[in-house]
Amino acid sequence: MTVTQRLTALREHMAAKHIDACLVPTADFHLSEYVGEYFKCRKFITGFTGSAGTAVITQDEAALWTDGRYFLQAARELEGSGIILEKMGEEGVPTVDEYLASHLTDGQTLGFDGRCMSAVQGRRFEEQLGKQGVRLEPDADLVGEIWEDRPARSAKEIWELGTEYTGCSRAEKIRNLRKALEEKGAQWHVLTSLDDIAWLLNLRGDDVACNPVFLANVIVSPETLTLYVQEEALPETVRQALAADGVQTAPYDEFYEALRAIPDDACVLLDSAIVNYAAWKKIPEGTKRLEEQNPTLLPKSIKTPVEMENMRLAHLKDGAALTHFMYWLKQSAAASARDRAEIDRETGKKGVVCEYDADGQRGGVMTEISASDHLEALRKEQEHFLGLSFDTICSWGPHAAIVHYSATPETDIPVEDHSFLLVDSGGQYLEGTTDVTRTFAMGETTQEEKEYFTRVLKGHLALAAAKFKYGTSGLSLDALARGPLWAVGKDYNHGTGHGVGYLLNVHEGPNSISYKAMQGRRTPCVFEEGMITSDEPGFYLEGKFGIRHENLVLCRKAEKNEYGQFMEFEILTLAPFDLDALLPEMLTEDEKATLNAYHEKVYAALSPLCEGEEKEWLRRATRAV
């Protein structure tokens, strides 16, 4: 069915159930950022494929809200559907709450699946819409009920991650959790976020593409810790290991009934921004609820010494793959420049011809997808590579201006021998999670392209070199990265940095770098030693080009003196920045020193992994400026 046909079917179903508006969020039952195919109701009903967005469908209108990363992509994917694009945060654009308040009246009903909505949002609807006489129907999986060929819920095998990778045993993490609950005066804890559960129990799975997590919930009582999990996904050896550490297991679908059994006089700690509304409603009303962030959130973000050292190794492997890829790109572009007349005559296509394909032979015209596939093949050559940490963003020219563009067979275009190829990619290794972006000059670049390439790099270097007092959050650091763009009245419509998990989600809080407070976050997160965060300013000109420079950085303690404890960043990512698009005269002496020191580090680490002409090329690629 087309999107229009699906909307028609949904409206007929809504009318039969006497529901006037249907809200369809992106989330699964665990409010995850990325979700399995079973949970992609919003994608099914709108056709929009981005990782963030909320749809509202009434009998007369349909609208989709998404953030600045996806404005261009959503406009393209919604074209012809009749769905209105609501650009979140833009002047004059209503919030979802405001839209519903203005479109629903006394006696009407809002339907949604309460398992896919946070308790905070559901309670806000109760209060705000309830005042208008609007009824809520939170048990309405309306889209799922018309989705005839809906994929099955994933139940991939769960496996253990040993302490040689985590640096902390499951038993110790559980003891620390119980101690944290005791300090808060809570006897019970409801934990539903998949990354927290995987981290706490030193388990990993494959129920969400690129995120090695598994579908599960946890209830901690004074005497027990019970994991509600799909039984077919749990091998007997893992079940026994859990039991040895005092972890009971129960069927995944029994979780909601188990919530009803919590005693009325219990004190339950739960994060209402993460626990879903359906779960919240099942907990007996008499219980005392401590609404605080999960006690696992902060320790999960602070990597152990073992995790830190493993992450360095993961980035060495990942940097080697990306550097091999950059060499391949540059050799291909150079060959195309030499042989342009011959290439055009032979292929009839305009674009860079691959110097080598995946089998080491001269290939055809390079496209966004073929380049992305080649990078993935290089990562697969690395030991302990488990898969990508997110779908690779490989975008040339105008496509790079779409912040989270992901090529499809329908949108795939040749990579031409001018302008930029932006590649944002990462891998999952037993040693950790990587995320790196490089913007490559594929031949001649304009003065405008070079100027903004350099401005974005100036911002990146300023943040990487930051030294700051303990107690600082990303709200304060963000201006360092944006400064060179703000100076000329320009900006980018996404955060500068996000936390990164250890063999977990590539986007993981509480640490972040943005001048805007994170939605649902109670207070800005102070940077602690051991936190890993991205440094990724960018700039995008619609219809022309996009630029982003990203490394992952590890927060470390610097000196402590009479002014207090100072902090700094250790750069984990190892791969050259493309100096072919740089205007060195725009850099200060300090910026040059920072860039040159980084490139010396890259060369020292990666040159032993390169041979012959590639090693000579790497020396030039990391030359001092």
C-alpha positions in Angstrom: 0.0 0.0 0.0 1.0 3.6 -0.6 1.2 6.0 2.3 -2.0 7.6 1.2 -3.7 4.2 1.2 -2.3 3.4 4.7 -3.6 6.7 6.0 -7.1 6.0 4.6 -7.1 2.5 6.2 -6.0 4.0 9.5 -8.7 6.7 9.5 -11.3 4.0 8.8 -10.0 2.0 11.8 -10.0 5.1 14.0 -13.6 5.9 13.1 -14.7 2.4 13.9 -13.0 2.7 17.4 -14.4 6.3 17.9 -10.9 7.8 18.1 -10.5 11.3 16.7 -6.7 11.6 16.7 -3.9 9.1 16.6 -0.4 9.9 17.9 2.4 7.7 16.5 5.8 8.2 18.1 9.1 6.6 16.9 9.9 4.6 20.1 9.6 1.0 21.0 8.4 -0.2 24.4 11.7 0.9 25.9 11.7 4.4 24.4 14.8 3.6 22.4 16.2 6.1 19.9 16.7 3.3 17.3 14.1 0.5 17.1 13.6 -2.9 15.6 11.6 -3.4 12.5 8.5 -4.6 14.5 8.3 -1.1 16.1 8.6 1.1 13.1 4.9 2.2 13.0 5.7 5.8 12.3 7.8 4.9 9.3 5.0 2.6 8.1 2.3 5.2 8.3 4.2 8.2 7.0 7.1 6.9 4.9 9.6 9.0 6.8 12.6 6.9 7.7 14.5 9.2 10.1 15.3 8.1 13.6 13.3 10.9 15.3 9.8 12.1 14.7 6.2 12.0 15.9 3.1 11.7 13.6 -0.4 12.9 14.4 -3.3 11.8 12.2 -6.8 13.1 12.4 -9.7 12.5 10.1 -8.9 15.8 8.2 -5.1 16.2 8.5 -1.8 14.4 9.1 1.4 16.0 10.4 4.9 14.9 11.2 7.3 16.6 13.7 11.0 16.1 13.4 14.2 18.0 14.3 16.7 19.9 12.3 18.8 16.9 11.3 15.9 15.7 9.2 14.2 18.7 7.7 15.5 18.2 4.2 15.1 14.4 4.3 11.6 14.6 5.7 10.5 17.1 3.1 11.7 14.8 0.4 10.2 11.6 1.9 6.8 13.2 2.7 6.4 14.8 -0.7 3.1 13.9 -2.3 1.7 12.2 0.8 -0.3 15.1 2.0 1.4 14.9 5.4 2.4 18.3 6.8 6.0 18.7 7.9 6.3 20.5 11.2 9.9 21.7 11.8 10.5 21.4 15.5 12.0 24.5 17.1 11.3 26.7 14.1 9.5 30.0 14.7 5.7 29.7 14.4 5.8 25.9 14.4 3.5 24.4 17.2 4.6 21.7 19.4 2.8 18.3 19.3 1.1 19.3 22.6 0.0 22.7 21.2 -1.3 21.1 18.0 -3.4 18.5 19.8 -4.8 21.2 22.2 -5.9 23.3 19.2 -7.3 20.3 17.2 -9.2 18.3 19.9 -12.3 19.5 21.7 -14.5 18.4 24.6 -15.7 14.8 24.2 -13.1 13.8 21.6 -10.5 11.0 22.1 -6.7 10.8 21.5 -5.5 7.3 20.8 -1.9 6.0 21.2 0.1 3.0 22.3 1.1 3.9 25.9 4.0 1.4 25.7 5.7 3.6 23.2 5.2 6.9 25.1 7.1 8.2 28.2 5.3 8.5 31.5 6.2 12.2 31.5 4.4 12.7 28.2 1.4 10.6 29.0 0.8 12.4 32.3 1.2 15.8 30.6 -1.5 14.7 28.1 -3.7 13.7 31.1 -3.3 17.1 32.7 -3.4 19.4 29.6 -6.0 17.6 27.4 -8.0 16.5 30.4 -8.8 20.1 31.1 -10.4 20.4 27.7 -12.5 17.3 28.2 -10.4 15.2 25.8 -10.3 11.5 26.7 -7.1 9.4 26.3 -7.1 5.9 24.9 -3.5 4.7 25.7 -4.0 1.0 24.8 -4.5 1.7 21.1 -1.9 0.2 18.8 -3.9 1.5 15.9 -1.2 1.4 13.3 -0.1 -2.1 14.3 -3.7 -3.3 14.0 -3.8 -2.3 10.3 -0.2 -3.4 9.5 -1.0 -6.7 7.8 2.6 -7.8 7.1 4.2 -6.4 10.2 7.6 -8.0 10.9 7.9 -10.3 13.9 9.3 -9.0 17.1 13.1 -9.8 17.2 14.4 -12.4 19.6 18.1 -12.8 18.7 20.4 -14.8 21.0 21.7 -13.0 24.0 25.4 -13.4 24.9 27.8 -12.5 27.8 30.5 -9.8 27.7 33.3 -10.8 29.9 35.1 -8.7 32.5 38.2 -8.6 30.3 36.1 -6.1 28.2 34.0 -4.5 30.9 36.4 -4.2 33.8 33.5 -4.8 36.3 31.5 -7.9 37.1 27.8 -8.2 36.9 27.7 -9.0 40.6 29.6 -5.8 41.5 27.3 -3.7 39.3 24.2 -5.2 41.0 25.7 -4.5 44.5 26.4 -0.9 43.5 22.9 -0.5 42.2 21.4 -1.8 45.4 23.6 0.6 47.4 22.5 3.5 45.3 18.8 2.5 45.9 19.4 2.3 49.6 21.0 5.8 49.7 17.8 7.1 48.0 15.5 5.3 50.4 14.0 3.1 47.7 13.5 -0.6 48.0 12.2 -1.2 44.4 13.5 -0.1 41.0 11.9 -0.4 37.5 14.5 -0.4 34.7 13.3 -0.5 31.1 16.0 1.2 29.0 17.8 -1.5 27.0 21.3 -0.1 27.2 21.1 0.2 31.0 19.9 -3.4 31.3 22.6 -4.7 28.9 25.3 -2.7 30.8 24.1 -3.8 34.3 24.1 -7.5 33.4 27.1 -7.6 31.1 25.0 -9.0 28.4 24.6 -8.1 24.7 22.2 -9.0 22.0 21.0 -8.1 18.5 17.4 -7.1 18.6 18.0 -3.5 17.3 20.1 -3.0 14.2 23.6 -1.5 15.0 22.8 -1.5 18.8 23.9 -4.7 20.5 20.9 -4.8 23.0 18.1 -7.2 23.6 14.4 -6.7 24.5 14.0 -6.9 28.2 12.8 -5.2 31.4 14.1 -5.4 35.0 12.3 -5.1 38.3 14.5 -4.9 41.4 12.8 -5.7 44.7 14.3 -5.8 48.2 15.0 -9.6 47.8 15.3 -10.2 44.0 16.3 -8.8 40.7 14.1 -10.2 37.9 14.9 -10.0 34.2 11.8 -10.1 32.0 13.2 -11.4 28.7 12.1 -13.3 25.6 12.9 -16.8 26.8 13.8 -18.1 23.3 16.6 -15.5 23.2 18.3 -16.6 26.4 20.6 -19.6 26.1 20.6 -22.0 29.1 24.3 -21.3 29.8 23.5 -17.5 30.2 20.4 -18.3 32.3 22.6 -20.4 34.7 25.3 -17.7 34.9 22.6 -15.1 35.7 21.1 -17.3 38.4 24.6 -17.7 40.0 24.6 -14.0 40.4 21.2 -13.9 41.9 19.3 -12.8 38.8 16.0 -14.4 38.2 14.4 -14.6 34.8 10.7 -14.5 33.7 8.9 -14.2 30.3 9.1 -10.8 28.7 5.3 -10.4 28.4 4.8 -10.9 32.1 6.4 -7.6 33.0 3.3 -5.5 33.2 1.4 -7.9 35.4 4.5 -8.0 37.7 4.2 -4.3 38.1 0.7 -4.7 39.5 2.2 -6.9 42.2 4.4 -4.2 43.7 3.2 -3.6 47.2 1.1 -0.4 47.9 3.6 0.7 50.6 6.7 0.3 48.4 9.0 3.1 47.5 9.9 2.7 43.8 12.7 4.6 42.0 12.1 5.0 38.3 13.0 7.5 35.6 9.6 8.7 34.3 11.3 10.2 31.2 12.3 6.7 30.2 9.7 4.3 31.7 6.7 4.1 29.4 3.3 5.4 30.3 1.7 1.9 30.2 4.2 0.7 32.8 3.6 3.8 34.9 -0.1 3.2 34.9 0.3 -0.5 36.0 2.2 0.4 39.2 -0.3 0.6 42.1 -1.4 4.1 42.9 -0.5 3.9 46.6 3.2 3.4 46.0 5.7 6.2 46.6 7.5 7.0 43.4 11.0 8.6 43.3 11.2 10.1 39.9 14.9 10.3 39.3 17.3 9.2 36.6 18.3 5.6 36.6 21.2 4.9 39.0 22.9 3.0 36.2 23.0 6.0 33.9 26.0 7.8 35.3 28.3 4.8 36.1 27.5 3.4 32.6 28.8 6.7 31.1 32.0 6.6 33.1 34.2 4.0 31.5 36.3 1.7 33.6 40.1 1.8 33.1 39.7 -1.5 31.2 37.0 0.0 28.9 39.1 3.1 28.3 42.1 1.0 27.2 39.9 -1.3 25.0 38.3 1.8 23.4 41.8 3.0 22.4 42.3 -0.3 20.7 38.9 -0.2 19.0 39.8 3.3 17.6 43.1 2.1 16.4 41.4 -0.7 14.4 38.7 1.6 13.2 41.2 4.3 12.2 43.2 1.9 10.2 40.0 0.9 8.2 39.0 4.5 7.6 42.6 5.5 6.6 42.7 2.6 4.1 39.4 4.0 2.8 40.7 7.5 2.5 43.7 6.3 0.5 41.4 4.4 -1.8 39.3 7.5 -2.3 42.2 9.7 -3.0 43.8 7.2 -5.4 40.5 6.8 -7.2 40.0 10.6 -7.5 43.5 11.1 -8.8 43.1 8.4 -11.4 39.8 9.9 -12.5 41.4 13.3 -12.9 44.2 11.8 -15.1 41.9 9.7 -17.2 38.8 11.9 -17.3 38.5 11.9 -21.1 39.0 8.1 -21.3 36.6 7.4 -18.5 33.8 9.5 -19.9 34.3 7.8 -23.3 34.4 4.3 -21.8 31.5 4.5 -19.3 29.4 7.4 -20.6 29.0 8.3 -16.9 30.3 11.3 -15.0 31.9 10.4 -11.8 35.0 9.1 -10.0 36.0 5.6 -11.2 37.1 3.4 -8.4 40.8 2.8 -8.5 40.1 -0.6 -6.8 36.9 -2.4 -6.1 36.3 -4.8 -3.2 38.3 -7.5 -4.9 41.3 -5.2 -5.6 40.4 -4.7 -9.3 39.7 -1.5 -11.1 36.0 -0.8 -10.6 33.1 1.1 -12.2 31.9 4.5 -11.3 31.9 5.1 -7.6 28.6 5.9 -6.0 27.5 6.7 -2.5 26.5 3.2 -1.8 29.5 1.5 -3.4 31.8 3.8 -1.4 29.9 3.0 1.8 30.1 -0.7 1.1 33.8 -0.5 0.5 34.3 1.1 3.9 32.3 -1.5 5.6 34.3 -4.2 3.9 37.5 -2.7 5.3 36.0 -2.6 8.8 35.1 -6.3 8.5 38.8 -7.1 8.0 39.5 -5.8 11.6 39.6 -8.4 14.4 36.6 -8.5 16.7 34.4 -6.4 14.4 30.8 -7.1 15.1 29.0 -4.7 12.8 28.2 -1.1 12.2 27.3 1.2 15.1 24.8 3.0 12.8 23.8 3.1 9.2 26.7 4.8 7.3 26.0 8.3 6.1 27.9 8.5 2.8 26.8 11.6 0.9 28.3 13.5 -2.0 27.8 17.2 -3.0 24.2 18.4 -2.4 23.2 15.2 -0.6 25.8 16.0 2.1 23.7 19.0 3.1 21.1 16.6 4.4 22.5 16.0 7.8 21.4 12.3 8.3 21.1 11.4 4.6 21.4 7.6 4.0 21.6 6.5 0.4 19.1 4.1 -1.0 19.1 2.5 -4.5 16.6 5.2 -5.5 18.7 8.1 -4.3 22.2 6.8 -4.9 24.3 9.1 -7.1 27.8 8.9 -8.5 30.6 10.5 -6.6 32.0 13.2 -8.9 35.6 14.5 -9.0 34.8 17.8 -7.3 33.1 19.1 -4.1 32.9 17.0 -0.9 32.1 13.4 0.1 30.9 13.4 3.7 31.2 10.0 5.4 29.8 9.6 9.0 30.3 6.0 10.1 31.3 3.8 13.0 31.8 0.2 14.1 31.0 -2.1 17.0 33.9 -4.1 18.3 34.4 -6.3 21.3 36.7 -3.5 22.4 34.0 -0.8 22.1 32.0 1.5 19.9 33.3 4.1 17.3 31.8 7.1 15.5 33.8 9.3 13.2 33.0 11.7 10.4 35.4 12.9 7.7 34.7 15.3 4.8 36.8 14.5 1.8 37.7 16.8 -1.1 37.1 14.6 -4.2 39.0 17.0 -6.5 38.7 20.7 -7.1 36.9 22.6 -4.3 35.7 26.2 -4.4 36.9 29.0 -2.2 33.6 28.9 -0.4 33.8 25.2 0.3 37.4 25.6 1.6 36.5 28.5 3.8 33.6 26.6 5.5 35.7 23.4 5.7 38.3 25.4 7.6 35.8 27.2 9.8 34.2 23.9 10.9 37.7 22.5 11.6 38.6 25.5 13.7 35.6 24.9 15.9 36.4 21.2 16.1 40.0 21.9 17.2 39.0 24.5 19.7 36.7 22.0 21.5 39.3 19.2 21.3 41.9 21.4 22.9 39.6 22.7 25.6 40.7 22.7 29.2 38.0 23.5 31.7 37.2 23.4 35.4 35.5 20.4 36.9 31.7 21.1 37.1 31.5 22.2 33.5 28.8 20.8 31.3 28.3 20.7 27.5 26.1 23.8 27.7 29.3 25.8 28.4 31.6 24.1 25.9 29.3 24.2 22.9 30.2 27.8 21.9 33.8 26.8 21.4 32.8 24.7 18.4 30.3 27.1 17.0 32.4 30.2 17.5 34.1 30.3 14.0 30.7 30.0 12.3 28.8 32.3 14.7 31.5 34.9 13.9 30.1 35.1 10.3 26.4 34.7 11.2 26.3 30.9 10.4 25.4 27.8 12.4 24.4 24.2 12.2 21.1 22.7 13.3 22.3 19.8 15.5 24.1 19.2 18.7 27.9 19.4 18.8 28.4 16.2 20.8 26.7 13.1 22.2 27.8 10.5 24.7 28.9 7.1 23.3 28.4 3.7 25.0 30.8 0.8 25.3 29.7 -1.8 22.8 26.3 -0.2 23.2 24.4 2.7 21.7 26.3 5.2 19.7 24.1 7.9 21.2 24.1 7.5 24.9 23.7 10.1 27.7 23.8 11.8 30.0 26.9 13.6 28.6 26.3 15.9 25.6 27.6 19.1 24.1 24.9 21.6 23.1 23.8 25.1 24.0 20.3 23.7 24.3 19.4 21.6 27.4 18.6 18.0 26.4 14.9 17.2 26.4 13.9 15.2 29.5 17.2 15.9 31.2 16.7 17.3 34.7 20.0 19.1 35.0 23.0 19.5 32.6 25.5 16.7 33.0 28.8 17.6 34.5 31.8 16.0 32.6 33.4 13.2 34.6 36.7 11.5 33.9 36.0 8.4 31.7 33.1 9.9 29.7 33.4 9.6 26.0 31.7 12.2 23.8 31.7 13.2 20.2 33.2 16.5 18.9 31.3 17.1 15.6 30.5 20.6 14.4 29.3 21.0 10.9 28.0 23.3 8.2 25.4 22.7 5.5 24.3 24.7 2.5 21.1 23.3 1.0 21.6 22.2 -2.6 25.3 22.7 -2.5 27.4 20.8 0.1 27.8 19.6 3.7 30.7 19.5 6.0 31.2 17.7 9.4 34.4 16.9 11.3 34.0 14.4 14.1 36.3 12.6 16.6 35.4 10.9 19.8 37.1 12.3 22.9 37.7 10.9 26.4 37.4 13.2 29.3 40.4 13.0 31.6 41.6 14.9 34.7 44.3 17.5 34.1 46.1 19.5 36.8 44.6 20.3 40.2 45.7 23.5 41.8 44.5 26.3 44.0 41.8 27.1 41.4 40.4 23.6 41.5 40.4 20.4 39.4 40.8 21.0 35.7 39.7 18.6 33.0 40.7 18.0 29.4 40.0 15.7 26.4 42.0 12.8 25.1 41.3 12.3 21.4 40.5 8.6 20.7 39.7 8.7 16.9 42.7 8.1 14.7 42.3 9.2 11.0 43.6 12.2 9.0 41.6 15.3 8.3 41.7 16.0 4.5 44.2 18.8 4.2 43.4 19.2 0.5 40.4 21.4 1.4 42.1 23.4 4.2 43.0 27.1 4.1 46.0 27.1 6.5 46.1 30.9 6.5 42.8 30.9 8.3 44.3 29.0 11.2 45.9 30.6 14.2 49.3 29.3 15.4 47.7 27.5 18.3 45.2 25.8 15.9 48.0 24.8 13.6 49.9 23.3 16.6 46.8 21.4 17.7 46.2 20.0 14.2 49.8 19.1 13.6 50.1 17.3 17.0 47.0 15.3 16.2 48.3 14.3 12.8 51.7 13.3 14.2 49.7 11.1 16.7 47.8 9.6 13.7 50.9 8.9 11.7 52.7 7.3 14.7 49.7 5.0 15.4 48.7 4.1 11.9 51.9 4.1 9.8 53.0 0.6 11.1 49.7 -0.7 9.7 50.4 0.7 6.2 52.9 -0.3 3.6 54.6 1.0 0.5 52.8 3.8 -1.4 50.0 3.9 1.2 52.5 4.7 3.9 54.1 7.4 1.8 50.7 8.8 1.1 49.9 8.8 4.9 53.0 10.8 5.6 51.8 13.5 3.1 48.2 13.3 4.4 49.4 14.1 7.9 52.0 16.7 6.9 52.4 19.8 9.1 50.6 22.9 8.1 
